[in-house]
Amino acid sequence: MGRYEHVPAGKTGDWAFSISHTAAPEGGYSGAADVSFQGKHQCKLVLSSPCLSRQEGDEVLRKRCVDWIEQREGLLGHLGRSAEPEEA
């Protein structure tokens, strides 16, 4: 079974991701993560590697989720600031 993590984002809201696994035909690691923002699905990240254990694969996929969330947070923060009126 997979695992679920909640990532408090601070400025824009709450993020979460869940990691699930499938059997890799040749062994190694095969998994996917679904990332959501305030309960709404945002993306799916997939990782497959014959050289990774389940623990290593989960950690790589977890880091990719956090990196994606941080990148998205930066974009959302930038878009929010660009919509604010400029001070005189």
DAHU-V167165 format. One line per field, one symbol per residue. ss: DSSP state (h for helix, s for strand, l for the rest). A space follows every 50 residues. Layout:
ss=???
This chain:
ss=llsssssslllllsssssssslllllllsssssssssllssssssssssl lllhhhhhhhhhhhhhhhhhhhhhhhhhhhhhllllll
